[in-house]
Every structure is written in structure tokens, then in C-alpha cells.
């Protein structure tokens, strides 16, 4: 069970990284304010996901559940 949970936390961290890259790439090619706003929201979500996943990872490490 712990391994599955850790695997999902790792996936969330990878997903957050992918969202950050998407926001960076999308913003680079944005040609209007709507697109800039969209990628700002994507980046904000990525930061929130990463923050929560890191918090859970640390909690698992503290409990000795992280491999």
C-alpha cells in the first residue's frame, strides 16, 4: 500500500513538472492576453500540486514510509 501511495506522489510531482513546462512553452508563444492568463493558471496549479506532493513526500519520509 505504501509503495502505491509513494508511486502516486511521484506521479503528481512529474505531472506538476510537465504542467510547468507546458506553461513555459505556452507563454512563450502566446499572442494574446487570454493565452497568457491560461498559462498563468496552469503554472499556478502546477505550483499547488507540487507543494502538496512535496508536503506528503516529507510526511511519508518522516514516518519511514518512503523508500
CHARMM-style PDB file with segment names, atoms N, HN, CA, C and O in Angstrom:
ATOM      1  N   UNK     1       0.826  -1.199   0.000  1.00  0.00      PROA
ATOM      2  CA  UNK     1       0.000   0.000   0.000  1.00  0.00      PROA
ATOM      3  C   UNK     1       0.865   1.256   0.000  1.00  0.00      PROA
ATOM      4  O   UNK     1       0.599   2.192  -0.754  1.00  0.00      PROA
ATOM      5  N   UNK     2       1.902   1.282   0.843  1.00  0.00      PROA
ATOM      6  HN  UNK     2       2.118   0.521   1.455  1.00  0.00      PROA
ATOM      7  CA  UNK     2       2.766   2.455   0.914  1.00  0.00      PROA
ATOM      8  C   UNK     2       3.450   2.713  -0.422  1.00  0.00      PROA
ATOM      9  O   UNK     2       3.594   3.860  -0.847  1.00  0.00      PROA
ATOM     10  N   UNK     3       3.871   1.636  -1.079  1.00  0.00      PROA
ATOM     11  HN  UNK     3       3.755   0.704  -0.734  1.00  0.00      PROA
ATOM     12  CA  UNK     3       4.549   1.799  -2.367  1.00  0.00      PROA
ATOM     13  C   UNK     3       3.616   2.431  -3.393  1.00  0.00      PROA
ATOM     14  O   UNK     3       4.024   3.303  -4.161  1.00  0.00      PROA
ATOM     15  N   UNK     4       2.355   1.985  -3.400  1.00  0.00      PROA
ATOM     16  HN  UNK     4       2.023   1.277  -2.776  1.00  0.00      PROA
ATOM     17  CA  UNK     4       1.390   2.568  -4.341  1.00  0.00      PROA
ATOM     18  C   UNK     4       1.189   4.053  -4.053  1.00  0.00      PROA
ATOM     19  O   UNK     4       1.134   4.874  -4.969  1.00  0.00      PROA
ATOM     20  N   UNK     5       1.082   4.379  -2.786  1.00  0.00      PROA
ATOM     21  HN  UNK     5       1.127   3.712  -2.042  1.00  0.00      PROA
ATOM     22  CA  UNK     5       0.884   5.776  -2.400  1.00  0.00      PROA
ATOM     23  C   UNK     5       2.098   6.611  -2.812  1.00  0.00      PROA
ATOM     24  O   UNK     5       1.948   7.704  -3.358  1.00  0.00      PROA
ATOM     25  N   UNK     6       3.287   6.098  -2.550  1.00  0.00      PROA
ATOM     26  HN  UNK     6       3.409   5.211  -2.106  1.00  0.00      PROA
ATOM     27  CA  UNK     6       4.503   6.811  -2.941  1.00  0.00      PROA
ATOM     28  C   UNK     6       4.595   6.955  -4.448  1.00  0.00      PROA
ATOM     29  O   UNK     6       5.030   7.990  -4.954  1.00  0.00      PROA
ATOM     30  N   UNK     7       4.188   5.926  -5.160  1.00  0.00      PROA
ATOM     31  HN  UNK     7       3.834   5.086  -4.749  1.00  0.00      PROA
ATOM     32  CA  UNK     7       4.211   5.978  -6.624  1.00  0.00      PROA
ATOM     33  C   UNK     7       3.289   7.099  -7.128  1.00  0.00      PROA
ATOM     34  O   UNK     7       3.627   7.813  -8.072  1.00  0.00      PROA
ATOM     35  N   UNK     8       2.145   7.240  -6.501  1.00  0.00      PROA
ATOM     36  HN  UNK     8       1.869   6.660  -5.734  1.00  0.00      PROA
ATOM     37  CA  UNK     8       1.217   8.291  -6.909  1.00  0.00      PROA
ATOM     38  C   UNK     8       1.757   9.681  -6.572  1.00  0.00      PROA
ATOM     39  O   UNK     8       1.560  10.627  -7.334  1.00  0.00      PROA
ATOM     40  N   UNK     9       2.421   9.800  -5.458  1.00  0.00      PROA
ATOM     41  HN  UNK     9       2.581   9.032  -4.839  1.00  0.00      PROA
ATOM     42  CA  UNK     9       3.041  11.085  -5.101  1.00  0.00      PROA
ATOM     43  C   UNK     9       4.109  11.430  -6.136  1.00  0.00      PROA
ATOM     44  O   UNK     9       4.190  12.574  -6.585  1.00  0.00      PROA
ATOM     45  N   UNK    10       4.919  10.458  -6.513  1.00  0.00      PROA
ATOM     46  HN  UNK    10       4.853   9.529  -6.148  1.00  0.00      PROA
ATOM     47  CA  UNK    10       5.944  10.685  -7.539  1.00  0.00      PROA
ATOM     48  C   UNK    10       5.314  11.090  -8.866  1.00  0.00      PROA
ATOM     49  O   UNK    10       5.833  11.965  -9.559  1.00  0.00      PROA
ATOM     50  N   UNK    11       4.197  10.459  -9.223  1.00  0.00      PROA
ATOM     51  HN  UNK    11       3.775   9.748  -8.660  1.00  0.00      PROA
ATOM     52  CA  UNK    11       3.497  10.820 -10.459  1.00  0.00      PROA
ATOM     53  C   UNK    11       2.975  12.255 -10.385  1.00  0.00      PROA
ATOM     54  O   UNK    11       3.033  12.992 -11.369  1.00  0.00      PROA
ATOM     55  N   UNK    12       2.471  12.643  -9.226  1.00  0.00      PROA
ATOM     56  HN  UNK    12       2.424  12.044  -8.427  1.00  0.00      PROA
ATOM     57  CA  UNK    12       1.976  14.010  -9.055  1.00  0.00      PROA
ATOM     58  C   UNK    12       3.109  15.021  -9.238  1.00  0.00      PROA
ATOM     59  O   UNK    12       2.915  16.078  -9.838  1.00  0.00      PROA
ATOM     60  N   UNK    13       4.287  14.690  -8.718  1.00  0.00      PROA
ATOM     61  HN  UNK    13       4.445  13.831  -8.231  1.00  0.00      PROA
ATOM     62  CA  UNK    13       5.445  15.574  -8.894  1.00  0.00      PROA
ATOM     63  C   UNK    13       5.844  15.671 -10.369  1.00  0.00      PROA
ATOM     64  O   UNK    13       6.173  16.754 -10.853  1.00  0.00      PROA
ATOM     65  N   UNK    14       5.815  14.554 -11.076  1.00  0.00      PROA
ATOM     66  HN  UNK    14       5.547  13.674 -10.683  1.00  0.00      PROA
ATOM     67  CA  UNK    14       6.131  14.575 -12.514  1.00  0.00      PROA
ATOM     68  C   UNK    14       5.078  15.361 -13.290  1.00  0.00      PROA
ATOM     69  O   UNK    14       5.399  16.112 -14.211  1.00  0.00      PROA
ATOM     70  N   UNK    15       3.822  15.177 -12.906  1.00  0.00      PROA
ATOM     71  HN  UNK    15       3.561  14.567 -12.158  1.00  0.00      PROA
ATOM     72  CA  UNK    15       2.728  15.894 -13.545  1.00  0.00      PROA
ATOM     73  C   UNK    15       2.875  17.401 -13.332  1.00  0.00      PROA
ATOM     74  O   UNK    15       2.658  18.185 -14.256  1.00  0.00      PROA
ATOM     75  N   UNK    16       3.241  17.799 -12.126  1.00  0.00      PROA
ATOM     76  HN  UNK    16       3.418  17.162 -11.376  1.00  0.00      PROA
ATOM     77  CA  UNK    16       3.451  19.218 -11.832  1.00  0.00      PROA
ATOM     78  C   UNK    16       4.577  19.779 -12.685  1.00  0.00      PROA
ATOM     79  O   UNK    16       4.483  20.900 -13.185  1.00  0.00      PROA
ATOM     80  N   UNK    17       5.639  19.004 -12.851  1.00  0.00      PROA
ATOM     81  HN  UNK    17       5.715  18.093 -12.445  1.00  0.00      PROA
ATOM     82  CA  UNK    17       6.761  19.448 -13.696  1.00  0.00      PROA
ATOM     83  C   UNK    17       6.302  19.600 -15.144  1.00  0.00      PROA
ATOM     84  O   UNK    17       6.650  20.577 -15.807  1.00  0.00      PROA
ATOM     85  N   UNK    18       5.526  18.642 -15.632  1.00  0.00      PROA
ATOM     86  HN  UNK    18       5.243  17.849 -15.093  1.00  0.00      PROA
ATOM     87  CA  UNK    18       5.022  18.715 -17.005  1.00  0.00      PROA
ATOM     88  C   UNK    18       4.119  19.936 -17.196  1.00  0.00      PROA
ATOM     89  O   UNK    18       4.167  20.584 -18.241  1.00  0.00      PROA
ATOM     90  N   UNK    19       3.305  20.248 -16.201  1.00  0.00      PROA
ATOM     91  HN  UNK    19       3.266  19.721 -15.352  1.00  0.00      PROA
ATOM     92  CA  UNK    19       2.450  21.439 -16.279  1.00  0.00      PROA
ATOM     93  C   UNK    19       3.286  22.714 -16.307  1.00  0.00      PROA
ATOM     94  O   UNK    19       2.948  23.660 -17.018  1.00  0.00      PROA
ATOM     95  N   UNK    20       4.364  22.746 -15.544  1.00  0.00      PROA
ATOM     96  HN  UNK    20       4.639  21.977 -14.966  1.00  0.00      PROA
ATOM     97  CA  UNK    20       5.250  23.906 -15.538  1.00  0.00      PROA
ATOM     98  C   UNK    20       5.893  24.096 -16.905  1.00  0.00      PROA
ATOM     99  O   UNK    20       5.969  25.218 -17.408  1.00  0.00      PROA
ATOM    100  N   UNK    21       6.354  23.010 -17.505  1.00  0.00      PROA
ATOM    101  HN  UNK    21       6.292  22.099 -17.096  1.00  0.00      PROA
ATOM    102  CA  UNK    21       6.952  23.084 -18.841  1.00  0.00      PROA
ATOM    103  C   UNK    21       5.902  23.546 -19.861  1.00  0.00      PROA
ATOM    104  O   UNK    21       6.193  24.373 -20.725  1.00  0.00      PROA
ATOM    105  N   UNK    22       4.692  23.012 -19.756  1.00  0.00      PROA
ATOM    106  HN  UNK    22       4.455  22.340 -19.054  1.00  0.00      PROA
ATOM    107  CA  UNK    22       3.606  23.428 -20.650  1.00  0.00      PROA
ATOM    108  C   UNK    22       3.351  24.927 -20.520  1.00  0.00      PROA
ATOM    109  O   UNK    22       3.202  25.623 -21.524  1.00  0.00      PROA
ATOM    110  N   UNK    23       3.300  25.419 -19.291  1.00  0.00      PROA
ATOM    111  HN  UNK    23       3.421  24.854 -18.476  1.00  0.00      PROA
ATOM    112  CA  UNK    23       3.054  26.844 -19.067  1.00  0.00      PROA
ATOM    113  C   UNK    23       4.188  27.690 -19.651  1.00  0.00      PROA
ATOM    114  O   UNK    23       3.939  28.723 -20.272  1.00  0.00      PROA
ATOM    115  N   UNK    24       5.419  27.254 -19.452  1.00  0.00      PROA
ATOM    116  HN  UNK    24       5.621  26.415 -18.947  1.00  0.00      PROA
ATOM    117  CA  UNK    24       6.565  27.996 -20.000  1.00  0.00      PROA
ATOM    118  C   UNK    24       6.512  28.033 -21.524  1.00  0.00      PROA
ATOM    119  O   UNK    24       6.668  29.093 -22.129  1.00  0.00      PROA
ATOM    120  N   UNK    25       6.293  26.884 -22.136  1.00  0.00      PROA
ATOM    121  HN  UNK    25       6.166  26.023 -21.644  1.00  0.00      PROA
ATOM    122  CA  UNK    25       6.233  26.808 -23.599  1.00  0.00      PROA
ATOM    123  C   UNK    25       5.046  27.588 -24.150  1.00  0.00      PROA
ATOM    124  O   UNK    25       5.174  28.321 -25.130  1.00  0.00      PROA
ATOM    125  N   UNK    26       3.903  27.424 -23.517  1.00  0.00      PROA
ATOM    126  HN  UNK    26       3.800  26.828 -22.720  1.00  0.00      PROA
ATOM    127  CA  UNK    26       2.706  28.112 -23.993  1.00  0.00      PROA
ATOM    128  C   UNK    26       2.819  29.613 -23.878  1.00  0.00      PROA
ATOM    129  O   UNK    26       2.407  30.346 -24.777  1.00  0.00      PROA
ATOM    130  N   UNK    27       3.369  30.068 -22.790  1.00  0.00      PROA
ATOM    131  HN  UNK    27       3.704  29.473 -22.059  1.00  0.00      PROA
ATOM    132  CA  UNK    27       3.515  31.511 -22.579  1.00  0.00      PROA
ATOM    133  C   UNK    27       4.476  32.120 -23.601  1.00  0.00      PROA
ATOM    134  O   UNK    27       4.287  33.250 -24.051  1.00  0.00      PROA
ATOM    135  N   UNK    28       5.496  31.364 -23.954  1.00  0.00      PROA
ATOM    136  HN  UNK    28       5.650  30.446 -23.589  1.00  0.00      PROA
ATOM    137  CA  UNK    28       6.475  31.845 -24.927  1.00  0.00      PROA
ATOM    138  C   UNK    28       5.831  32.150 -26.277  1.00  0.00      PROA
ATOM    139  O   UNK    28       6.245  33.077 -26.974  1.00  0.00      PROA
ATOM    140  N   UNK    29       4.827  31.373 -26.638  1.00  0.00      PROA
ATOM    141  HN  UNK    29       4.491  30.621 -26.072  1.00  0.00      PROA
ATOM    142  CA  UNK    29       4.195  31.537 -27.944  1.00  0.00      PROA
ATOM    143  C   UNK    29       2.830  32.213 -27.877  1.00  0.00      PROA
ATOM    144  O   UNK    29       2.119  32.272 -28.880  1.00  0.00      PROA
ATOM    145  N   UNK    30       2.459  32.724 -26.705  1.00  0.00      PROA
ATOM    146  HN  UNK    30       3.037  32.676 -25.890  1.00  0.00      PROA
ATOM    147  CA  UNK    30       1.169  33.401 -26.550  1.00  0.00      PROA
ATOM    148  C   UNK    30       1.164  34.703 -27.331  1.00  0.00      PROA
ATOM    149  O   UNK    30       2.138  35.456 -27.330  1.00  0.00      PROA
ATOM    150  N   UNK    31       0.042  34.948 -27.998  1.00  0.00      PROA
ATOM    151  HN  UNK    31      -0.749  34.336 -27.998  1.00  0.00      PROA
ATOM    152  CA  UNK    31      -0.060  36.188 -28.755  1.00  0.00      PROA
ATOM    153  C   UNK    31      -1.229  37.065 -28.304  1.00  0.00      PROA
ATOM    154  O   UNK    31      -1.546  38.077 -28.929  1.00  0.00      PROA
ATOM    155  N   UNK    32      -1.865  36.651 -27.195  1.00  0.00      PROA
ATOM    156  HN  UNK    32      -1.607  35.829 -26.687  1.00  0.00      PROA
ATOM    157  CA  UNK    32      -2.919  37.496 -26.644  1.00  0.00      PROA
ATOM    158  C   UNK    32      -3.018  37.277 -25.138  1.00  0.00      PROA
ATOM    159  O   UNK    32      -2.451  36.328 -24.596  1.00  0.00      PROA
ATOM    160  N   UNK    33      -3.739  38.160 -24.483  1.00  0.00      PROA
ATOM    161  HN  UNK    33      -4.200  38.930 -24.924  1.00  0.00      PROA
ATOM    162  CA  UNK    33      -3.841  38.127 -23.020  1.00  0.00      PROA
ATOM    163  C   UNK    33      -4.574  36.893 -22.506  1.00  0.00      PROA
ATOM    164  O   UNK    33      -4.298  36.420 -21.403  1.00  0.00      PROA
ATOM    165  N   UNK    34      -5.508  36.371 -23.301  1.00  0.00      PROA
ATOM    166  HN  UNK    34      -5.732  36.755 -24.197  1.00  0.00      PROA
ATOM    167  CA  UNK    34      -6.245  35.178 -22.892  1.00  0.00      PROA
ATOM    168  C   UNK    34      -5.323  33.983 -22.722  1.00  0.00      PROA
ATOM    169  O   UNK    34      -5.440  33.227 -21.757  1.00  0.00      PROA
ATOM    170  N   UNK    35      -4.408  33.819 -23.662  1.00  0.00      PROA
ATOM    171  HN  UNK    35      -4.313  34.432 -24.446  1.00  0.00      PROA
ATOM    172  CA  UNK    35      -3.449  32.713 -23.576  1.00  0.00      PROA
ATOM    173  C   UNK    35      -2.504  32.911 -22.396  1.00  0.00      PROA
ATOM    174  O   UNK    35      -2.191  31.959 -21.681  1.00  0.00      PROA
ATOM    175  N   UNK    36      -2.054  34.130 -22.197  1.00  0.00      PROA
ATOM    176  HN  UNK    36      -2.308  34.903 -22.778  1.00  0.00      PROA
ATOM    177  CA  UNK    36      -1.167  34.414 -21.063  1.00  0.00      PROA
ATOM    178  C   UNK    36      -1.878  34.070 -19.758  1.00  0.00      PROA
ATOM    179  O   UNK    36      -1.276  33.483 -18.858  1.00  0.00      PROA
ATOM    180  N   UNK    37      -3.135  34.427 -19.653  1.00  0.00      PROA
ATOM    181  HN  UNK    37      -3.623  34.903 -20.384  1.00  0.00      PROA
ATOM    182  CA  UNK    37      -3.915  34.118 -18.457  1.00  0.00      PROA
ATOM    183  C   UNK    37      -4.041  32.608 -18.278  1.00  0.00      PROA
ATOM    184  O   UNK    37      -3.862  32.097 -17.172  1.00  0.00      PROA
ATOM    185  N   UNK    38      -4.347  31.897 -19.352  1.00  0.00      PROA
ATOM    186  HN  UNK    38      -4.493  32.313 -20.250  1.00  0.00      PROA
ATOM    187  CA  UNK    38      -4.471  30.442 -19.288  1.00  0.00      PROA
ATOM    188  C   UNK    38      -3.194  29.811 -18.743  1.00  0.00      PROA
ATOM    189  O   UNK    38      -3.254  28.986 -17.832  1.00  0.00      PROA
ATOM    190  N   UNK    39      -2.055  30.184 -19.282  1.00  0.00      PROA
ATOM    191  HN  UNK    39      -2.006  30.855 -20.022  1.00  0.00      PROA
ATOM    192  CA  UNK    39      -0.800  29.571 -18.851  1.00  0.00      PROA
ATOM    193  C   UNK    39      -0.393  30.020 -17.451  1.00  0.00      PROA
ATOM    194  O   UNK    39       0.346  29.312 -16.767  1.00  0.00      PROA
ATOM    195  N   UNK    40      -0.861  31.173 -17.023  1.00  0.00      PROA
ATOM    196  HN  UNK    40      -1.462  31.748 -17.578  1.00  0.00      PROA
ATOM    197  CA  UNK    40      -0.638  31.592 -15.644  1.00  0.00      PROA
ATOM    198  C   UNK    40      -1.428  30.698 -14.686  1.00  0.00      PROA
ATOM    199  O   UNK    40      -0.933  30.332 -13.620  1.00  0.00      PROA
ATOM    200  N   UNK    41      -2.644  30.352 -15.068  1.00  0.00      PROA
ATOM    201  HN  UNK    41      -3.046  30.649 -15.934  1.00  0.00      PROA
ATOM    202  CA  UNK    41      -3.458  29.453 -14.253  1.00  0.00      PROA
ATOM    203  C   UNK    41      -2.828  28.063 -14.224  1.00  0.00      PROA
ATOM    204  O   UNK    41      -2.773  27.432 -13.169  1.00  0.00      PROA
ATOM    205  N   UNK    42      -2.352  27.581 -15.373  1.00  0.00      PROA
ATOM    206  HN  UNK    42      -2.397  28.094 -16.230  1.00  0.00      PROA
ATOM    207  CA  UNK    42      -1.694  26.278 -15.438  1.00  0.00      PROA
ATOM    208  C   UNK    42      -0.472  26.266 -14.520  1.00  0.00      PROA
ATOM    209  O   UNK    42      -0.261  25.304 -13.782  1.00  0.00      PROA
ATOM    210  N   UNK    43       0.327  27.320 -14.562  1.00  0.00      PROA
ATOM    211  HN  UNK    43       0.155  28.102 -15.162  1.00  0.00      PROA
ATOM    212  CA  UNK    43       1.520  27.404 -13.714  1.00  0.00      PROA
ATOM    213  C   UNK    43       1.130  27.424 -12.230  1.00  0.00      PROA
ATOM    214  O   UNK    43       1.759  26.755 -11.411  1.00  0.00      PROA
ATOM    215  N   UNK    44       0.108  28.180 -11.896  1.00  0.00      PROA
ATOM    216  HN  UNK    44      -0.403  28.724 -12.562  1.00  0.00      PROA
ATOM    217  CA  UNK    44      -0.347  28.251 -10.511  1.00  0.00      PROA
ATOM    218  C   UNK    44      -0.792  26.869 -10.018  1.00  0.00      PROA
ATOM    219  O   UNK    44      -0.468  26.474  -8.898  1.00  0.00      PROA
ATOM    220  N   UNK    45      -1.519  26.151 -10.842  1.00  0.00      PROA
ATOM    221  HN  UNK    45      -1.782  26.473 -11.751  1.00  0.00      PROA
ATOM    222  CA  UNK    45      -1.950  24.797 -10.476  1.00  0.00      PROA
ATOM    223  C   UNK    45      -0.744  23.877 -10.294  1.00  0.00      PROA
ATOM    224  O   UNK    45      -0.712  23.064  -9.370  1.00  0.00      PROA
ATOM    225  N   UNK    46       0.234  24.006 -11.167  1.00  0.00      PROA
ATOM    226  HN  UNK    46       0.207  24.666 -11.918  1.00  0.00      PROA
ATOM    227  CA  UNK    46       1.446  23.190 -11.061  1.00  0.00      PROA
ATOM    228  C   UNK    46       2.138  23.446  -9.727  1.00  0.00      PROA
ATOM    229  O   UNK    46       2.568  22.502  -9.065  1.00  0.00      PROA
ATOM    230  N   UNK    47       2.248  24.697  -9.331  1.00  0.00      PROA
ATOM    231  HN  UNK    47       1.899  25.463  -9.869  1.00  0.00      PROA
ATOM    232  CA  UNK    47       2.896  25.036  -8.058  1.00  0.00      PROA
ATOM    233  C   UNK    47       2.124  24.450  -6.877  1.00  0.00      PROA
ATOM    234  O   UNK    47       2.722  23.946  -5.926  1.00  0.00      PROA
ATOM    235  N   UNK    48       0.796  24.518  -6.942  1.00  0.00      PROA
ATOM    236  HN  UNK    48       0.310  24.927  -7.715  1.00  0.00      PROA
ATOM    237  CA  UNK    48      -0.020  23.987  -5.851  1.00  0.00      PROA
ATOM    238  C   UNK    48       0.104  22.465  -5.764  1.00  0.00      PROA
ATOM    239  O   UNK    48       0.227  21.909  -4.673  1.00  0.00      PROA
ATOM    240  N   UNK    49       0.072  21.800  -6.911  1.00  0.00      PROA
ATOM    241  HN  UNK    49      -0.028  22.252  -7.797  1.00  0.00      PROA
ATOM    242  CA  UNK    49       0.225  20.342  -6.931  1.00  0.00      PROA
ATOM    243  C   UNK    49       1.593  19.960  -6.385  1.00  0.00      PROA
ATOM    244  O   UNK    49       1.705  19.066  -5.546  1.00  0.00      PROA
ATOM    245  N   UNK    50       2.631  20.635  -6.862  1.00  0.00      PROA
ATOM    246  HN  UNK    50       2.540  21.360  -7.544  1.00  0.00      PROA
ATOM    247  CA  UNK    50       3.986  20.324  -6.392  1.00  0.00      PROA
ATOM    248  C   UNK    50       4.113  20.544  -4.886  1.00  0.00      PROA
ATOM    249  O   UNK    50       4.700  19.724  -4.181  1.00  0.00      PROA
ATOM    250  N   UNK    51       3.573  21.631  -4.410  1.00  0.00      PROA
ATOM    251  HN  UNK    51       3.096  22.298  -4.983  1.00  0.00      PROA
ATOM    252  CA  UNK    51       3.658  21.951  -2.985  1.00  0.00      PROA
ATOM    253  C   UNK    51       3.003  20.871  -2.127  1.00  0.00      PROA
ATOM    254  O   UNK    51       3.586  20.425  -1.139  1.00  0.00      PROA
ATOM    255  N   UNK    52       1.807  20.453  -2.495  1.00  0.00      PROA
ATOM    256  HN  UNK    52       1.333  20.815  -3.298  1.00  0.00      PROA
ATOM    257  CA  UNK    52       1.103  19.426  -1.731  1.00  0.00      PROA
ATOM    258  C   UNK    52       1.808  18.075  -1.828  1.00  0.00      PROA
ATOM    259  O   UNK    52       1.905  17.350  -0.838  1.00  0.00      PROA
ATOM    260  N   UNK    53       2.297  17.737  -3.019  1.00  0.00      PROA
ATOM    261  HN  UNK    53       2.218  18.326  -3.824  1.00  0.00      PROA
ATOM    262  CA  UNK    53       3.001  16.465  -3.198  1.00  0.00      PROA
ATOM    263  C   UNK    53       4.290  16.449  -2.385  1.00  0.00      PROA
ATOM    264  O   UNK    53       4.626  15.431  -1.780  1.00  0.00      PROA
ATOM    265  N   UNK    54       5.010  17.559  -2.364  1.00  0.00      PROA
ATOM    266  HN  UNK    54       4.737  18.386  -2.855  1.00  0.00      PROA
ATOM    267  CA  UNK    54       6.236  17.642  -1.559  1.00  0.00      PROA
ATOM    268  C   UNK    54       5.922  17.516  -0.074  1.00  0.00      PROA
ATOM    269  O   UNK    54       6.663  16.880   0.675  1.00  0.00      PROA
ATOM    270  N   UNK    55       4.829  18.121   0.338  1.00  0.00      PROA
ATOM    271  HN  UNK    55       4.227  18.638  -0.271  1.00  0.00      PROA
ATOM    272  CA  UNK    55       4.409  18.033   1.740  1.00  0.00      PROA
ATOM    273  C   UNK    55       4.112  16.584   2.111  1.00  0.00      PROA
ATOM    274  O   UNK    55       4.519  16.122   3.176  1.00  0.00      PROA
ATOM    275  N   UNK    56       3.416  15.874   1.252  1.00  0.00      PROA
ATOM    276  HN  UNK    56       3.085  16.249   0.387  1.00  0.00      PROA
ATOM    277  CA  UNK    56       3.098  14.464   1.505  1.00  0.00      PROA
ATOM    278  C   UNK    56       4.350  13.595   1.469  1.00  0.00      PROA
ATOM    279  O   UNK    56       4.494  12.673   2.272  1.00  0.00      PROA
ATOM    280  N   UNK    57       5.244  13.885   0.550  1.00  0.00      PROA
ATOM    281  HN  UNK    57       5.127  14.634  -0.102  1.00  0.00      PROA
ATOM    282  CA  UNK    57       6.504  13.137   0.474  1.00  0.00      PROA
ATOM    283  C   UNK    57       7.275  13.285   1.780  1.00  0.00      PROA
ATOM    284  O   UNK    57       7.772  12.300   2.326  1.00  0.00      PROA
ATOM    285  N   UNK    58       7.375  14.507   2.277  1.00  0.00      PROA
ATOM    286  HN  UNK    58       6.972  15.307   1.833  1.00  0.00      PROA
ATOM    287  CA  UNK    58       8.075  14.752   3.539  1.00  0.00      PROA
ATOM    288  C   UNK    58       7.390  14.030   4.702  1.00  0.00      PROA
ATOM    289  O   UNK    58       8.058  13.492   5.585  1.00  0.00      PROA
ATOM    290  N   UNK    59       6.065  14.021   4.697  1.00  0.00      PROA
ATOM    291  HN  UNK    59       5.522  14.458   3.980  1.00  0.00      PROA
ATOM    292  CA  UNK    59       5.331  13.318   5.755  1.00  0.00      PROA
ATOM    293  C   UNK    59       5.630  11.824   5.703  1.00  0.00      PROA
ATOM    294  O   UNK    59       5.812  11.192   6.744  1.00  0.00      PROA
ATOM    295  N   UNK    60       5.682  11.265   4.522  1.00  0.00      PROA
ATOM    296  HN  UNK    60       5.534  11.778   3.677  1.00  0.00      PROA
ATOM    297  CA  UNK    60       5.991   9.844   4.372  1.00  0.00      PROA
ATOM    298  C   UNK    60       7.429   9.556   4.805  1.00  0.00      PROA
ATOM    299  O   UNK    60       7.705   8.534   5.433  1.00  0.00      PROA
ATOM    300  N   UNK    61       8.333  10.462   4.466  1.00  0.00      PROA
ATOM    301  HN  UNK    61       8.109  11.292   3.956  1.00  0.00      PROA
ATOM    302  CA  UNK    61       9.731  10.274   4.883  1.00  0.00      PROA
ATOM    303  C   UNK    61       9.848  10.311   6.398  1.00  0.00      PROA
ATOM    304  O   UNK    61      10.579   9.512   6.983  1.00  0.00      PROA
ATOM    305  N   UNK    62       9.144  11.221   7.033  1.00  0.00      PROA
ATOM    306  HN  UNK    62       8.550  11.870   6.558  1.00  0.00      PROA
ATOM    307  CA  UNK    62       9.168  11.348   8.489  1.00  0.00      PROA
ATOM    308  C   UNK    62       8.637  10.071   9.163  1.00  0.00      PROA
ATOM    309  O   UNK    62       9.143   9.643  10.200  1.00  0.00      PROA
ATOM    310  N   UNK    63       7.611   9.479   8.549  1.00  0.00      PROA
ATOM    311  HN  UNK    63       7.199   9.827   7.706  1.00  0.00      PROA
ATOM    312  CA  UNK    63       7.007   8.258   9.108  1.00  0.00      PROA
ATOM    313  C   UNK    63       7.771   6.991   8.713  1.00  0.00      PROA
ATOM    314  O   UNK    63       7.419   5.894   9.144  1.00  0.00      PROA
ATOM    315  N   UNK    64       8.821   7.143   7.890  1.00  0.00      PROA
ATOM    316  HN  UNK    64       9.108   8.035   7.539  1.00  0.00      PROA
ATOM    317  CA  UNK    64       9.586   5.990   7.446  1.00  0.00      PROA
ATOM    318  C   UNK    64       8.893   5.175   6.381  1.00  0.00      PROA
ATOM    319  O   UNK    64       9.215   4.002   6.187  1.00  0.00      PROA
ATOM    320  N   UNK    65       7.932   5.787   5.676  1.00  0.00      PROA
ATOM    321  HN  UNK    65       7.670   6.739   5.834  1.00  0.00      PROA
ATOM    322  CA  UNK    65       7.169   5.083   4.639  1.00  0.00      PROA
ATOM    323  C   UNK    65       7.712   5.334   3.228  1.00  0.00      PROA
ATOM    324  O   UNK    65       7.185   4.796   2.255  1.00  0.00      PROA
ATOM    325  N   UNK    66       8.749   6.137   3.120  1.00  0.00      PROA
ATOM    326  HN  UNK    66       9.177   6.574   3.911  1.00  0.00      PROA
ATOM    327  CA  UNK    66       9.294   6.496   1.797  1.00  0.00      PROA
ATOM    328  C   UNK    66      10.496   5.634   1.508  1.00  0.00      PROA
ATOM    329  O   UNK    66      11.415   5.555   2.323  1.00  0.00      PROA
ATOM    330  N   UNK    67      10.505   4.977   0.343  1.00  0.00      PROA
ATOM    331  HN  UNK    67       9.758   5.042  -0.319  1.00  0.00      PROA
ATOM    332  CA  UNK    67      11.643   4.118   0.006  1.00  0.00      PROA
ATOM    333  C   UNK    67      12.789   4.919  -0.548  1.00  0.00      PROA
ATOM    334  OT1 UNK    67      13.830   4.355  -0.885  1.00  0.00      PROA
TER     335      UNK     67
END
